[in-house]
Amino acid sequence: MNNKQRLVAMLIAPKDFRDEEYFQPKVMLEAVGIKVSTVAKGDPEEVTGIKGGKAHIDAKLEEINSLIYDGLILVGGKGSEIYFSNKEVHEIIRSMYKANKIVAAICIAPVILAKAGILKNHKATVHQDGISIFKNNGAEYIAKPLVIDGNIITAKDFTAAMSFGDAIAKKVKSLIK
């Protein structure tokens, strides 16, 4: 049995991330013993969500790699658009995907996965505002609240935050064999 504590990174926007999409999955993951490291662009110590929730930043973007982390979770909200064309984030996503790690995104954040090129020929969901970008980048859009395709987990919006967190927790726990 592998007793290594599992570790995932949650990438949130420096401002205006969607509170429920961060806090609900984070609490669920920590409740089952998965350590969550919160990451944001730049060097903020704390960031604020759309609804005023405060999140402490644990790591820098450049510290995220597939040797340390079991998964990468991208949180939505209007602030996440800052990562749509961010080459550093795209490279981290591709690296995690190629290492067969879990890559998850919720709300508009799956657009970042599509722009990074990992959703080509994969089933995924996204907030309605991202559907055309999705299709233009080769993703197969599925109109469901939650879609799991291999190690890629996507959720439509904040109403799916609990099932999103549960799906990630189950997938991370399945790594323990």
C-alpha positions as a Markdown table, in Angstrom:
| # | Residue | x | y | z |
|---|---|---|---|---|
| 1 | Met | 0.0 | 0.0 | 0.0 |
| 2 | Asn | 1.3 | 3.4 | -0.9 |
| 3 | Asn | 1.1 | 5.7 | 2.1 |
| 4 | Lys | 2.3 | 8.8 | 0.3 |
| 5 | Gln | 0.0 | 11.8 | 1.0 |
| 6 | Arg | -1.7 | 12.9 | -2.2 |
| 7 | Leu | -1.2 | 16.5 | -3.2 |
| 8 | Val | -3.1 | 18.6 | -5.7 |
| 9 | Ala | -2.7 | 22.1 | -6.9 |
| 10 | Met | -5.7 | 24.5 | -7.2 |
| 11 | Leu | -5.1 | 27.3 | -9.6 |
| 12 | Ile | -7.2 | 30.3 | -8.9 |
| 13 | Ala | -7.3 | 33.8 | -10.3 |
| 14 | Pro | -5.6 | 36.6 | -8.4 |
| 15 | Lys | -9.0 | 38.2 | -8.1 |
| 16 | Asp | -12.6 | 37.3 | -8.9 |
| 17 | Phe | -12.4 | 33.5 | -8.8 |
| 18 | Arg | -15.8 | 31.8 | -8.1 |
| 19 | Asp | -15.8 | 31.1 | -4.3 |
| 20 | Glu | -17.9 | 27.9 | -4.4 |
| 21 | Glu | -15.8 | 26.4 | -7.1 |
| 22 | Tyr | -12.7 | 26.8 | -4.9 |
| 23 | Phe | -13.9 | 26.3 | -1.3 |
| 24 | Gln | -16.4 | 23.4 | -1.8 |
| 25 | Pro | -13.9 | 21.1 | -3.7 |
| 26 | Lys | -11.0 | 22.1 | -1.4 |
| 27 | Val | -13.0 | 21.2 | 1.7 |
| 28 | Met | -14.1 | 17.9 | 0.2 |
| 29 | Leu | -10.5 | 16.9 | -0.8 |
| 30 | Glu | -9.0 | 17.8 | 2.5 |
| 31 | Ala | -11.8 | 15.9 | 4.3 |
| 32 | Val | -10.5 | 12.7 | 2.7 |
| 33 | Gly | -6.8 | 13.4 | 3.4 |
| 34 | Ile | -5.8 | 15.0 | 0.1 |
| 35 | Lys | -3.5 | 18.0 | 0.6 |
| 36 | Val | -4.4 | 21.0 | -1.4 |
| 37 | Ser | -1.9 | 23.7 | -2.5 |
| 38 | Thr | -3.5 | 26.9 | -3.7 |
| 39 | Val | -1.7 | 28.7 | -6.5 |
| 40 | Ala | -2.3 | 32.0 | -8.3 |
| 41 | Lys | -0.4 | 34.1 | -10.9 |
| 42 | Gly | 2.1 | 36.6 | -9.4 |
| 43 | Asp | 3.1 | 36.8 | -5.8 |
| 44 | Pro | -0.1 | 37.4 | -3.8 |
| 45 | Glu | -0.3 | 36.1 | -0.3 |
| 46 | Glu | -4.1 | 36.1 | -0.3 |
| 47 | Val | -6.7 | 36.5 | -3.1 |
| 48 | Thr | -10.4 | 37.4 | -3.0 |
| 49 | Gly | -13.2 | 35.7 | -4.7 |
| 50 | Ile | -16.3 | 37.2 | -6.4 |
| 51 | Lys | -18.3 | 36.8 | -3.3 |
| 52 | Gly | -15.6 | 38.1 | -1.0 |
| 53 | Gly | -14.1 | 34.7 | 0.2 |
| 54 | Lys | -10.4 | 34.9 | 1.0 |
| 55 | Ala | -7.9 | 32.2 | -0.1 |
| 56 | His | -4.3 | 32.0 | 1.2 |
| 57 | Ile | -1.8 | 31.3 | -1.6 |
| 58 | Asp | 0.5 | 28.3 | -0.7 |
| 59 | Ala | 2.8 | 28.0 | -3.8 |
| 60 | Lys | 4.0 | 29.9 | -6.9 |
| 61 | Leu | 2.9 | 28.9 | -10.4 |
| 62 | Glu | 6.5 | 27.9 | -11.3 |
| 63 | Glu | 6.5 | 25.4 | -8.5 |
| 64 | Ile | 3.7 | 23.2 | -10.0 |
| 65 | Asn | 5.1 | 20.1 | -11.6 |
| 66 | Ser | 4.0 | 16.5 | -12.3 |
| 67 | Leu | 6.8 | 15.1 | -10.1 |
| 68 | Ile | 5.3 | 16.6 | -6.9 |
| 69 | Tyr | 1.6 | 17.0 | -7.7 |
| 70 | Asp | -1.0 | 14.3 | -8.4 |
| 71 | Gly | -3.4 | 16.7 | -10.0 |
| 72 | Leu | -4.1 | 20.2 | -11.2 |
| 73 | Ile | -7.5 | 21.9 | -10.6 |
| 74 | Leu | -8.5 | 25.1 | -12.4 |
| 75 | Val | -11.1 | 27.2 | -10.7 |
| 76 | Gly | -13.5 | 29.3 | -12.7 |
| 77 | Gly | -15.0 | 32.7 | -12.2 |
| 78 | Lys | -14.5 | 35.8 | -14.4 |
| 79 | Gly | -11.0 | 36.3 | -13.1 |
| 80 | Ser | -9.8 | 33.0 | -14.6 |
| 81 | Glu | -9.8 | 34.6 | -18.0 |
| 82 | Ile | -6.3 | 35.9 | -17.1 |
| 83 | Tyr | -5.1 | 32.3 | -17.8 |
| 84 | Phe | -6.8 | 31.8 | -21.2 |
| 85 | Ser | -3.7 | 32.7 | -23.2 |
| 86 | Asn | -1.1 | 32.2 | -20.4 |
| 87 | Lys | 1.7 | 30.1 | -22.0 |
| 88 | Glu | 3.2 | 29.1 | -18.6 |
| 89 | Val | -0.1 | 27.8 | -17.4 |
| 90 | His | -0.7 | 26.0 | -20.8 |
| 91 | Glu | 2.7 | 24.3 | -20.4 |
| 92 | Ile | 2.0 | 23.2 | -16.8 |
| 93 | Ile | -1.4 | 21.7 | -18.0 |
| 94 | Arg | 0.3 | 19.8 | -20.9 |
| 95 | Ser | 3.0 | 18.5 | -18.6 |
| 96 | Met | 0.5 | 17.2 | -16.0 |
| 97 | Tyr | -1.6 | 15.7 | -18.8 |
| 98 | Lys | 1.4 | 14.0 | -20.4 |
| 99 | Ala | 2.4 | 12.6 | -17.0 |
| 100 | Asn | -1.0 | 11.0 | -16.7 |
| 101 | Lys | -1.9 | 13.2 | -13.7 |
| 102 | Ile | -5.4 | 14.4 | -13.0 |
| 103 | Val | -6.4 | 17.7 | -14.8 |
| 104 | Ala | -9.7 | 19.2 | -13.7 |
| 105 | Ala | -11.4 | 22.5 | -14.5 |
| 106 | Ile | -14.8 | 24.0 | -13.7 |
| 107 | Cys | -17.1 | 26.8 | -15.1 |
| 108 | Ile | -15.2 | 28.8 | -17.7 |
| 109 | Ala | -11.8 | 27.4 | -16.7 |
| 110 | Pro | -12.1 | 24.3 | -19.1 |
| 111 | Val | -11.5 | 26.9 | -21.9 |
| 112 | Ile | -7.9 | 27.1 | -20.5 |
| 113 | Leu | -7.6 | 23.3 | -21.0 |
| 114 | Ala | -8.9 | 23.6 | -24.5 |
| 115 | Lys | -6.5 | 26.4 | -25.4 |
| 116 | Ala | -3.6 | 24.4 | -23.9 |
| 117 | Gly | -4.5 | 21.7 | -26.5 |
| 118 | Ile | -5.3 | 18.8 | -24.2 |
| 119 | Leu | -9.1 | 18.5 | -24.9 |
| 120 | Lys | -8.7 | 17.7 | -28.6 |
| 121 | Asn | -10.8 | 14.6 | -29.2 |
| 122 | His | -11.8 | 14.5 | -25.5 |
| 123 | Lys | -15.3 | 14.8 | -24.0 |
| 124 | Ala | -15.7 | 17.8 | -21.7 |
| 125 | Thr | -18.1 | 20.4 | -20.4 |
| 126 | Val | -17.9 | 24.1 | -19.9 |
| 127 | His | -19.9 | 27.2 | -19.0 |
| 128 | Gln | -22.1 | 28.2 | -21.9 |
| 129 | Asp | -19.8 | 31.2 | -22.6 |
| 130 | Gly | -17.0 | 28.9 | -23.5 |
| 131 | Ile | -18.7 | 26.5 | -25.9 |
| 132 | Ser | -17.6 | 28.1 | -29.1 |
| 133 | Ile | -14.0 | 28.3 | -27.9 |
| 134 | Phe | -14.2 | 24.7 | -26.9 |
| 135 | Lys | -15.4 | 23.5 | -30.3 |
| 136 | Asn | -12.8 | 25.7 | -32.1 |
| 137 | Asn | -10.0 | 23.9 | -30.1 |
| 138 | Gly | -11.2 | 20.4 | -30.9 |
| 139 | Ala | -13.0 | 19.5 | -27.7 |
| 140 | Glu | -16.2 | 17.4 | -27.8 |
| 141 | Tyr | -18.7 | 19.5 | -25.8 |
| 142 | Ile | -21.1 | 17.5 | -23.7 |
| 143 | Ala | -24.0 | 19.3 | -22.2 |
| 144 | Lys | -23.8 | 17.8 | -18.7 |
| 145 | Pro | -23.0 | 19.2 | -15.3 |
| 146 | Leu | -19.9 | 16.9 | -14.9 |
| 147 | Val | -17.9 | 15.0 | -17.5 |
| 148 | Ile | -15.0 | 12.6 | -16.8 |
| 149 | Asp | -12.9 | 11.5 | -19.7 |
| 150 | Gly | -9.9 | 9.5 | -18.4 |
| 151 | Asn | -7.9 | 11.8 | -16.1 |
| 152 | Ile | -9.7 | 14.9 | -17.3 |
| 153 | Ile | -12.6 | 16.1 | -15.2 |
| 154 | Thr | -14.7 | 19.1 | -16.2 |
| 155 | Ala | -17.8 | 20.7 | -14.6 |
| 156 | Lys | -20.2 | 23.2 | -16.1 |
| 157 | Asp | -20.5 | 25.8 | -13.3 |
| 158 | Phe | -20.7 | 26.4 | -9.5 |
| 159 | Thr | -23.8 | 24.3 | -9.2 |
| 160 | Ala | -21.7 | 21.2 | -9.9 |
| 161 | Ala | -18.9 | 22.2 | -7.4 |
| 162 | Met | -19.8 | 19.4 | -4.9 |
| 163 | Ser | -19.9 | 16.7 | -7.6 |
| 164 | Phe | -16.8 | 18.1 | -9.1 |
| 165 | Gly | -14.9 | 17.9 | -5.8 |
| 166 | Asp | -16.3 | 14.4 | -5.2 |
| 167 | Ala | -15.1 | 13.2 | -8.7 |
| 168 | Ile | -11.6 | 14.6 | -8.1 |
| 169 | Ala | -11.4 | 13.0 | -4.7 |
| 170 | Lys | -12.4 | 9.6 | -6.0 |
| 171 | Lys | -9.9 | 9.9 | -9.0 |
| 172 | Val | -7.1 | 10.9 | -6.7 |
| 173 | Lys | -7.9 | 8.1 | -4.2 |
| 174 | Ser | -7.9 | 5.6 | -7.2 |
| 175 | Leu | -4.2 | 6.5 | -7.6 |
| 176 | Ile | -3.5 | 4.7 | -4.3 |
| 177 | Lys | -3.0 | 1.0 | -5.2 |
